[in-house]
Amino acid sequence: MEVEKDKEDDTDYSSGDLFLNKTYVQKTLECSGCTINVKMLDTASTDYDLTGQIIWPAAKLLTQYIVSKREEYQNGSILEVGSGVGICGLFVARVNPNSVVSDNNDIVMELLEENAQLSRTDGYPCQAVKLEWGDMANIESVKKQYGTFDTILGADVVYWRTSIIPLFLTIQQLLTDSSSASYILCYQSRSSQTDTYLLEQASLHGFNYEFIDHQSFFNNNNNHTLNLLKSNDNDNNQNGNEGNNNNTNNQQEEEMEKEKETKSNSYSIKDEYLLSIMKLIVFKRKNEDSGDGVGVGVVGVVVE
Ligand SMILES: C[S@@+](CC[C@H](N)C(=O)[O-])C[C@H]1O[C@@H](n2cnc3c(N)ncnc32)[C@H](O)[C@@H]1O
């Protein structure tokens, strides 16, 4: 009897699963007439290492950029790195059947697979693949499976200085050799040293860069905003959570939920400060004949 009781109390508090939140919510997002269905966490993850379960502001801005230019991305193949929830790749999949989303984290991969599956169910092919930046064996196997890509997207994948070189090694291997091939990066600047280092490494890895002015495509009043159309909180409790079936007839609660949803139905970035620290950069391979050199980019100017 004593032994049984001991067993019952034998909780492993060091297990990462204790802090794992997989209570995903399914949402319908709209941008410029394109809609996608995605699952995500509605709140920040409780695990500090799991950044890919929510949508980051950079992904919202990059989505708006891509959707505003969607005609350009209808052809060729597209890879998103560090996709997390995967909205950039999923929106691209609405116009391009050769869209691949990727991440290195197993928990995030489960979610990403589900989101790619939702896209396929809606009739828009999208593949999800595990890809660890800088892992040459992994990169080779992705290359073998999909070939190289005409466009690579990355949203908020620059936050640790140490991931910059592995990322460029990955881009070098997976971007086609064509002069029009591009790596489009959008991130929230957190340190000016990291910003400078990123551009130095771009040049050292053979890339020119061009900063894109947000105002060239982004305006809260135009139709390239990203909106939440619908949220279905009961649809998805992957972890065996039962949802709140017993409470669904609580009208007051439902009304409060609806009100909350209406308030948060714009997924655009309205915070001026956040926008001001958002960097959107297009990298292209240097033309070997044109010489090189590290430079400080100016908005809208190609630096070679
Ligand atoms: C800040 S989140 C951004 C997620 C998504 N792109 C967005 O903006 O909403 C960074 C993502 O990069 C992934 N990541 C971090 N390190 C990585 C690595 N070494 N290789 C591949 N993915 C990585 C994380 O798992 C996470 O999903």
The ligand as a Tripos MOL2 file, in Angstrom:
@<TRIPOS>MOLECULE
LIG
   27    29     1     0     0
SMALL
NO_CHARGES

@<TRIPOS>ATOM
      1 C1         10.7160   33.5830  -33.1040 C.3       1 LIG1
      2 S1         10.1620   32.1050  -33.8510 S.3       1 LIG1
      3 C2          9.4810   32.7080  -35.3580 C.3       1 LIG1
      4 C3          8.4190   31.7950  -35.8950 C.3       1 LIG1
      5 C4          7.7060   32.3230  -37.1470 C.3       1 LIG1
      6 N1          8.6120   32.4450  -38.2420 N.3       1 LIG1
      7 C5          7.0370   33.6440  -36.8520 C.2       1 LIG1
      8 O1          7.6580   34.6850  -37.1530 O.co2     1 LIG1
      9 O2          5.9400   33.6430  -36.3150 O.co2     1 LIG1
     10 C6         11.6720   31.3280  -34.4160 C.3       1 LIG1
     11 C7         11.4420   29.9730  -35.0620 C.3       1 LIG1
     12 O3         12.6960   29.4760  -35.5290 O.3       1 LIG1
     13 C8         12.8430   28.1130  -35.1510 C.3       1 LIG1
     14 N2         14.2800   27.8360  -34.9920 N.ar      1 LIG1
     15 C9         15.0910   28.2770  -33.9880 C.ar      1 LIG1
     16 N3         16.3250   27.8140  -34.1480 N.ar      1 LIG1
     17 C10        16.3120   27.0530  -35.2790 C.ar      1 LIG1
     18 C11        17.3000   26.2890  -35.9620 C.ar      1 LIG1
     19 N4         18.5470   26.2120  -35.4920 N.pl3     1 LIG1
     20 N5         16.9430   25.6270  -37.0920 N.ar      1 LIG1
     21 C12        15.6690   25.7220  -37.5650 C.ar      1 LIG1
     22 N6         14.6790   26.4180  -36.9480 N.ar      1 LIG1
     23 C13        14.9990   27.0710  -35.8160 C.ar      1 LIG1
     24 C14        12.0630   28.0130  -33.8480 C.3       1 LIG1
     25 O4         11.6700   26.6790  -33.5540 O.3       1 LIG1
     26 C15        10.8870   28.9330  -34.1150 C.3       1 LIG1
     27 O5          9.8160   28.2670  -34.7070 O.3       1 LIG1
@<TRIPOS>BOND
     1     1     2 1
     2     2     3 1
     3     2    10 1
     4     3     4 1
     5     4     5 1
     6     5     6 1
     7     5     7 1
     8     7     8 2
     9     7     9 1
    10    10    11 1
    11    11    12 1
    12    11    26 1
    13    12    13 1
    14    13    14 1
    15    13    24 1
    16    14    15 ar
    17    14    23 ar
    18    15    16 ar
    19    16    17 ar
    20    17    18 ar
    21    17    23 ar
    22    18    19 1
    23    18    20 ar
    24    20    21 ar
    25    21    22 ar
    26    22    23 ar
    27    24    25 1
    28    24    26 1
    29    26    27 1
@<TRIPOS>SUBSTRUCTURE
     1 LIG1         1 GROUP 0 **** ****
